[in-house]
């Protein structure tokens, strides 16, 4: 059985608005293997987040294909893509995207509930992860009652609650101060190792990229091994 979790083949993305055509990148080939940590760096506007969205099935490529666990992602309906994403991928964003009307516990339970798990069964793994991220005393707090670092810790727990095959993280520490960012990233690496899940992280922080097992750079529309 292949250990490739996610694969992009000859990926290209072009945006068009009227007569204005804006190519982002083309001919991108990328493989993410089980358990590995991969950083994608690049200048602002280079297309890092766009590439992550294509790999996640959140945006359609202009050309090329994406496979998730050997399954061609873009052959599926939007509903089926959503089901596959929720089952096999975890997401962490720069701005946590927690649901403000729900507690920390309810936010972490959400991916399980979407999968059809009952509230009674979803509660235990969500509580366990919140304890692992140091927030067992914040279960009933809503996002507005948490600090920035605490909100990102909830987001990390939510991304891992389904025990996904791969976590996709888009500048997950970009909105945090240096000390909090390091704490959240250390936590993410520890939990990734415990669950043996793959991690793809888009970051502008080269110190974070240096701590990943592999590091690529998106430069002038091409993906290349990162120098140094």
Protein Blocks (a to p, Z undefined) as FASTA:
>chain_A
ZZbfbdcehiacdddehjbccdfbehiacdddehiacdddddehilmmmmmmmmnopacc
fbdcddeehiafklpcfklmmmmmmmmpccddfblopafkbcfklmmmmmmmmnopafkl
mmmmmmmmmmmnopammmmpcfklpcfklmmmmmmmmmmmnopabdcdehkllmccfklm
mmmmmmmmmmmmmnopacddddfblklmmmpmbdcddeehiacddeZZ
